[in-house]
Amino acid sequence: MINKSNLEVEIGGIKLKNPVMTASGTFGYGQEYAPFVDLNKLGAMILKGITLKSKMGNPPPRVIETPSGMLNTIGLQNVGVEMLIKEKLPYLQKFNTPVIINVSGDTVEEYVELVRRLGEISEEMGVAGLEVNISCPNVKKGGMVWGTDAHSTYELINSVRKATSLPLIVKLTPNVTDIKTIAQAAEEAGADALSLINTLVGMVVDIDSHKPKLANVSGGLSGPAVKPVALWLVWQVFQTVNIPVIGIGGIIKVADALEFIIAGARAIEIGTANFVNP
């Protein structure tokens, strides 16, 4: 008889049957992928990023294929937290897979109100934890991205930590000078785990029109092209913090996932690959 390896891992108090998670923004709200993937086989589902109120997102074109990857500038299009609770979460309750909700906001107050609302329904609706997207602009500080400054990162995560007892995963942006200081700030503020990387900033130009191909000019680069960068940053963060690290970036095959595990990741998130072949 062949004994199956025990792939169970724990991330900030969330027990996963295996270390494979879905990356926010690439797996919808879970239900969209149910015809293609057995959701019960996943370690966890991280849902499409949610905000307090619904968002229409950016105008098209907002997704462009690039060599070994893609650029997207969706703009956090989502149904808003109340519609998530009413229409999206009930479907997921029949699966034996932890549901983690990615949260975003423009101000500390928005983040706090959002996580408090999710905390109110977490037990009833089966919300296992939260992933905090700190790649959003802080509108009170001139649009500076939260996660590019250690002080802003600490301020935000500390406030969110006080507002909820749910496990907090903080998703780090790679678009910084020193990711280690950001990781330390998030840990000190109360993060239970860190996920990285979010997308790199890039653009594509149409040589015929002499204009950017994306309506928003720039977008987030993901896919195999970013894997070496992601591995290097995961390695650095793993050496710096004492909380679990989740690796994201260009994971297409098993060997890619193993590279991240060797670099220090306790779990991984699959993103762009979901668009290629779920």
N, C-alpha and C positions, 0 to 999 in steps of 0.2 A: 504494500500500500504506500502511495506517495503522500507525504505530509505537506500540506500547503504551508508556505511561509506565513508567519503572522505579520501583516503589514499595518497593523493598528498603530496610530500615532495620536498624540494629544497636543492640541494647539491652544494655549491659554485657557485650559479647562474644557475645551470642545474635543470630544472623543471622535476620531475618524476611523472608519474601518480600513482605510488605506490613505496614502498621502496625496491622492489625485483630486484636485479641486478645479472648478471652472472659474475662469477670470471674469470679473465683472465687465459687462458691456459686450461680451462675446457669446453669451448663452441665454439672452433674453431674460424672461422670468421663469425659466425652466420648462414650462409647458410647451414652448415652441419646439424644443428639442426632444421631447418625449417620444415622438414617432421614430426617431433615429438612434436614440441612446437609452439604455436601461438606467434610469435615474437612481435606482437602488444600488447600482454598482459603484457609484461615485463616492469619494471620501466626503465631499461636501459640495453644495451648490452655492456659489456667490452670485447673487442676483444683479441684474442691471442696476446701475447707480440710481438712487432715489433722492428726491429733494422734497422739501416741505410742500410746495405747490407744484403742479404739473408744469412741464417745460416742452416747448415745441422743438427746441434745438436749433441748429444752424441751417441756413438755406443750402440746397444742393448746388453743384456736386459737393459731396462731403466724404466720399470714400474713393480712393485711388489706389490701384495696385502698383507696387514698386518692385524693383529687382529684389527677390528674396524677402518680400514683406508687403506692407500696405500702410497708407496714410489715412487717418480718419479725423474728421472734425465734426462729430455728431452733435456736440454741444449739450450733452447730458439730457437729451430728449427722454422724458419719462412721464408716467401717469400721475405722479404725486403720491404722497404717503397714504392718503385716505383711500384712493382707488386701489393701491397695492394691497391694503388690508382687506378691502371688500371683495376684490375680483381676482387677485393673483395668488395670495397666500393660501386660501382654502384648498386649491387644487393640489398644492404640494404636501398637504398633511397626510396623504395616503402613502407617501414614500418614507422609507426608513433611512433617510439621508439628511444630515444637518443642513439647515438653511441659514446662510449668513447674508445679511443685507448690507450692501455698499451704500454709504450715506455721504451727501455733499451739501454744501451751503455757501452763501455769500458772506455771512457774518457768524460770529460766535453764537449769537442768540438763535439763529436759524438752526445751526447744528444741535444746540442744546434742546430746543423745542422738538426737533425731529427725533432725537434719540430717546427723549422722554416718552414721546408718543409710542415709539416702537417698544419701549420697555413695558408700557401698560398692557400691550397685547402679546408680549413675547411668549408667555406660558401657554396661553390659549391657542395661539396660531403657530407655535413651534419654531420660534425664532431662536437659533442657537447662539448667535453672536452678531457683531457689527464689524464691517471693514470701513474705516474712515478714510475717505479720499481727501488728501491734503494738497492735491494738484489744482485746486480751484482758486480763483482770484479772491483776495480779501478786499471787498469793495470799500471798506473803511480806511484802507491804507493804499489807496491809489491803484488798486488792481494787482498788487503784488501777490504772487502765488504763495499760499500759506506755507507749503513745504520747502520753500527755498530759503527760509530764515529760521534759525534755531529758536529764537525768542517767540516768534509767531506760532511755530509748531508747538512749543511748550504751552503757550497761552491757550491755544485751541484744544489740545488733547487734555490738558488739566481740567478745563471747563466741561468737556464731554465726559471725562472720567467721573466727575462729581455728579453728573446728571443720570448716570446709569450704572447698574451692577452687571450688565451683560459683558461678556468677553469682548475686548477691543483689539482689533487688528488695525494697525496704521499702515496705509499704503504710501510708500515713498516715491517721490519723483526723482529721476536720474539727472534732471536738469539743474544741477547744483555744483558748486566748487568742491565741497567736502561733505559727502553723504554721511560720514561717521558722526559729525556733530549734530546733524538732524536726527539720526537714529538714536543717539544718546538723549537728546531732548525729549523725543517721544517716549522713550523708556522711563525717564525720570518723571514724566508727566502722568504715567499710569498705564501705558500701553501694555497689553498682554502678549502681543506678538507684532512682528513687522512683515509686511509683504512688499516685494520689490522685484522688478522695477515697473513703474508706470511707463508710459510711452516717452520716447525721445521726440523733441520738436524738429520738424522738417518741412520741406515744401517740394513741389514738382512744378516745372515751368513748361508751358506749351510753346514750342519753338516756332509754331506757325502764327499764333496770335500774339506772342510775346507777353502772355499773361499767365499768372498762376493757374494751375488746373483746379485747385480747390477754391470754392467761393469765399472761404474764410482766409485764404492765402496760405496759412500754415496749418499743419495738423500733427497728430501723434503717430510716430513711426513705430510699428510693431512687426513681429515675425522673425524668421531666422536671422535676418540681418543684424538684429540687436542682441543676439545671444551672447557673444563675447563680452559686450559691455555689461550685460545683466549679471553674468557669472562673476566678473571682476568686482562689481558692487556688492553682490551677495557675499562674496568671500570677505570683503572689507567689513561689512556690517556684522557678519558672524563673529569676526575677531574682536568686535567692539562691544557688543551687548550681551546680556545674560538671559534674554528672552528668545523664544523661537523665531526663526526666520523662514519665510515662505518665498520660494523662488519663482519668478515670472519672467518670461522673455524668450520667445523663439523656440519653445519646446514643441517639437513635432513628433519625435520618436522616443522610444525607451532610453536610448543612449543619451539623449538630451536631458531627460529627467535625472538620470544617474549622475550626470555632470554636476547638476545643481545640488543633489544630495551630497556628493563628495565635497563640494565647495562650502557646505555648511547648512543647506536648507533642510528643514525637517519635513516640509511638504512642498508641493509645487502647484501652480495654477496653469491650466491650458487656456490659451486665448485665441490667437489668430488661426490656429489649426482647426478650430471649430467652424470657421468659415470655409475651409478647404475640404475637409472630410470629417464630419462629426463622428 
